[in-house]
Amino acid sequence: MAILNINTILMSINFFLILVPIYSYSLFLPSIIAGLGYKRITAQLFTVPPNFLAFLVVLLASWISDRIKMRGPIMVAGLTLAAVGYIMQLAAKTPGVRYGGTFFVAAGIFPCSPLVLAWLSNNLAPHYVKATGLGFIVAGKSLS
């Protein structure tokens, strides 16, 4: 019942599409920062502030979405922030603006992953369908 459920299928696709920018951001952030003129160790250290901001925004977005009992609008806001960050990365010529774009990307994309899982969890019932659906989506993550 869970695997053929439309919620599981759509949220699995959604989760996969969110994981692509998360992984690409995580893997290429040191390279992006190194491209701004910083050396290896310094570039690694400059990855900490955007990722710490992402950590705080994940907590805030989770709290707000639980408070208002809605996941979608928070995800749309996050994806809009990420889009602004990617535009800053592509359009800017100065290193400071491009580095600032990494903060927008991190703050926008990282909260979407737990929100998708919570959204699916809230929309599957009974418990064995919920467990199977969440297992399916997480197993799909390991294949990506």
C-alpha positions in Angstrom: 0.0 0.0 0.0 2.8 2.4 0.8 4.9 1.9 -2.3 2.0 2.5 -4.7 0.7 5.4 -2.6 0.7 8.6 -4.6 2.1 10.5 -1.6 5.1 8.2 -1.4 5.8 8.4 -5.1 5.6 12.2 -5.3 7.5 12.8 -2.0 10.2 10.4 -3.1 10.6 12.4 -6.4 10.6 15.6 -4.4 13.1 14.3 -1.9 15.4 13.2 -4.7 15.2 16.6 -6.4 16.0 18.3 -3.1 19.0 15.9 -2.4 20.7 16.8 -5.7 21.4 20.5 -4.7 22.2 19.5 -1.1 24.8 17.0 -2.2 26.2 19.2 -5.0 26.4 22.1 -2.5 28.1 20.0 0.1 30.6 18.5 -2.3 31.5 21.6 -4.2 31.4 24.3 -1.5 35.2 23.9 -0.8 35.9 24.2 -4.5 33.7 27.2 -4.8 35.5 28.9 -2.0 38.9 27.9 -3.3 37.8 29.4 -6.6 37.4 32.7 -4.8 41.1 32.7 -4.1 41.5 30.9 -0.8 43.9 28.0 -0.2 42.9 24.5 0.8 42.7 24.8 4.6 41.3 28.3 4.6 38.7 27.2 2.0 37.6 24.4 4.3 37.3 26.8 7.2 35.2 29.1 5.2 32.6 26.3 4.7 31.8 26.4 8.4 29.7 29.7 8.6 27.3 28.8 5.8 26.8 25.3 7.2 26.3 26.6 10.7 23.7 29.0 9.4 22.0 26.1 7.6 21.9 24.2 10.9 20.1 27.1 12.7 17.7 27.6 9.8 16.8 23.9 9.8 15.9 24.1 13.5 13.9 27.3 12.9 12.1 26.0 9.8 11.2 22.8 11.6 9.9 24.7 14.6 7.8 27.1 12.4 6.4 24.3 10.3 5.3 22.4 13.3 3.8 25.5 14.8 1.8 26.4 11.8 1.2 22.7 10.8 2.3 23.4 7.2 5.4 22.2 5.4 4.9 23.4 1.8 5.1 27.2 2.3 8.3 26.8 4.4 9.8 24.7 1.6 8.8 27.2 -1.0 10.5 30.0 1.0 13.6 27.9 1.4 13.8 27.0 -2.3 13.3 30.7 -3.1 16.3 31.6 -0.9 18.3 28.9 -2.5 17.5 30.2 -6.0 18.6 33.7 -4.9 21.9 32.2 -3.7 22.4 30.3 -6.9 21.7 33.5 -8.9 24.3 35.3 -6.8 26.8 32.6 -7.5 26.2 32.7 -11.2 25.8 36.5 -11.8 28.3 38.0 -9.3 31.9 38.8 -10.2 33.1 39.8 -6.8 34.2 37.0 -4.3 32.3 38.6 -1.4 28.9 38.4 -3.2 29.6 34.9 -4.4 30.5 33.8 -0.9 27.3 35.5 0.4 25.4 33.5 -2.1 26.6 30.3 -0.4 24.8 31.4 2.8 21.5 31.8 0.9 21.9 28.4 -0.8 22.7 26.7 2.5 19.9 28.4 4.4 17.4 27.7 1.6 18.1 24.1 0.6 19.0 22.3 3.9 15.6 22.8 5.7 13.7 21.2 2.8 15.0 17.6 3.4 13.6 17.2 6.9 10.4 19.0 5.9 9.8 16.5 3.0 10.2 13.6 5.4 7.8 15.2 8.0 5.3 16.0 5.2 5.3 12.3 4.1 5.1 11.1 7.6 2.1 13.3 8.3 0.3 12.0 5.2 0.6 8.3 5.5 -1.5 6.1 7.7 -1.8 3.5 9.4 1.6 3.1 11.1 2.8 0.2 8.9 2.2 2.2 5.7 4.0 5.2 7.3 7.0 3.0 8.3 7.2 1.4 4.8 6.8 4.8 3.0 9.5 6.4 5.1 11.8 3.4 4.7 11.2 3.6 0.9 12.1 7.2 0.7 15.2 6.9 2.9 16.3 3.8 1.0 16.0 5.8 -2.2 18.3 8.4 -0.7 21.0 5.8 -0.3 20.7 4.9 -3.9 21.2 8.5 -5.1 
